[in-house]
Amino acid sequence: MSRLILYLILLIVVYWAVKRAFFPPKRTIPQAPDTSEEMVQDPVCKSYISKNHSYTVSLQGKKLFFCGEECYKKYVASHALPKD
C-alpha cells in the first residue's frame, strides 16, 4: 500500500514538473494607467510641459503656457510695449 502512495506522489510531482516545463504560467504585464495629458510648449525656453502643471496666463486675449514664473517674466520683459 505504501508503494502505491509513493508512486502516486511521484506521478503527481512528475506531472507538475512536466506541466510547468511545457506550459509555463501566463504572466500578465500590468498596464500603465492612461495618463494622456495635453502637452504645451513654453514660448520662451521651448520646453514641453503638461497643461495641468503649467503657469497659465492670458495676455491680450491669448492664453499662454509657461514652465514657470521665471519664463513668464522673461516673456513679459522681452515683449514690453514701447512707451510714448
C-alpha positions as CSV (number, residue, x, y, z in Angstrom):
1,M,0.0,0.0,0.0
2,S,2.8,2.4,0.8
3,R,4.4,1.7,-2.6
4,L,1.1,2.8,-4.3
5,I,1.0,6.0,-2.3
6,L,4.7,6.6,-3.1
7,Y,4.1,6.0,-6.8
8,L,1.1,8.3,-6.8
9,I,3.0,11.1,-5.1
10,L,5.9,10.6,-7.6
11,L,3.4,10.7,-10.5
12,I,1.9,13.9,-9.3
13,V,5.4,15.6,-8.9
14,V,6.4,14.5,-12.4
15,Y,3.1,15.7,-13.9
16,W,3.5,19.0,-12.1
17,A,7.1,19.4,-13.4
18,V,6.3,18.5,-17.0
19,K,3.3,20.8,-17.0
20,R,5.4,23.7,-15.7
21,A,8.1,23.0,-18.2
22,F,5.9,22.8,-21.3
23,F,3.1,25.2,-20.3
24,P,4.6,28.0,-18.1
25,P,2.0,30.1,-16.2
26,K,0.9,33.1,-18.2
27,R,2.1,36.4,-16.6
28,T,0.2,39.5,-17.3
29,I,2.0,42.7,-17.8
30,P,0.4,45.5,-15.7
31,Q,-0.8,48.3,-18.0
32,A,0.1,51.8,-17.1
33,P,-2.9,54.0,-16.4
34,D,-4.0,56.2,-19.2
35,T,-2.3,59.5,-18.3
36,S,-2.6,61.2,-21.6
37,E,-2.3,64.9,-20.7
38,E,-2.2,67.6,-23.3
39,M,1.4,68.9,-23.7
40,V,2.0,72.6,-24.4
41,Q,5.2,74.4,-25.3
42,D,6.7,77.2,-23.4
43,P,7.2,80.2,-25.8
44,V,10.5,81.2,-24.0
45,C,12.5,78.1,-23.3
46,K,10.7,75.9,-25.8
47,S,10.3,73.1,-23.3
48,Y,7.1,70.9,-23.2
49,I,5.1,70.7,-20.1
50,S,1.7,69.3,-19.3
51,K,-1.2,71.7,-19.5
52,N,-2.2,70.9,-15.9
53,H,1.2,71.8,-14.5
54,S,1.9,74.9,-16.5
55,Y,1.9,78.5,-15.4
56,T,-1.0,79.8,-17.4
57,V,-1.5,83.5,-18.3
58,S,-4.0,85.3,-20.5
59,L,-2.3,88.2,-22.4
60,Q,-4.2,90.3,-24.9
61,G,-6.9,87.6,-25.2
62,K,-4.4,84.9,-25.9
63,K,-3.7,82.0,-23.4
64,L,0.0,81.4,-22.9
65,F,1.5,78.5,-21.0
66,F,4.9,78.8,-19.3
67,C,7.0,76.2,-17.4
68,G,7.3,78.7,-14.5
69,E,7.1,82.2,-13.3
70,E,10.7,82.9,-14.4
71,C,9.9,82.2,-18.1
72,Y,6.8,84.3,-17.8
73,K,8.8,87.3,-16.5
74,K,11.3,86.8,-19.4
75,Y,8.5,86.8,-21.9
76,V,6.9,90.0,-20.5
77,A,10.3,91.7,-20.4
78,S,11.1,90.8,-24.0
79,H,7.6,91.8,-25.3
80,A,7.4,95.1,-23.5
81,L,5.5,97.7,-25.4
82,P,7.5,100.9,-26.0
83,K,6.2,103.9,-24.0
84,D,5.1,107.0,-26.0
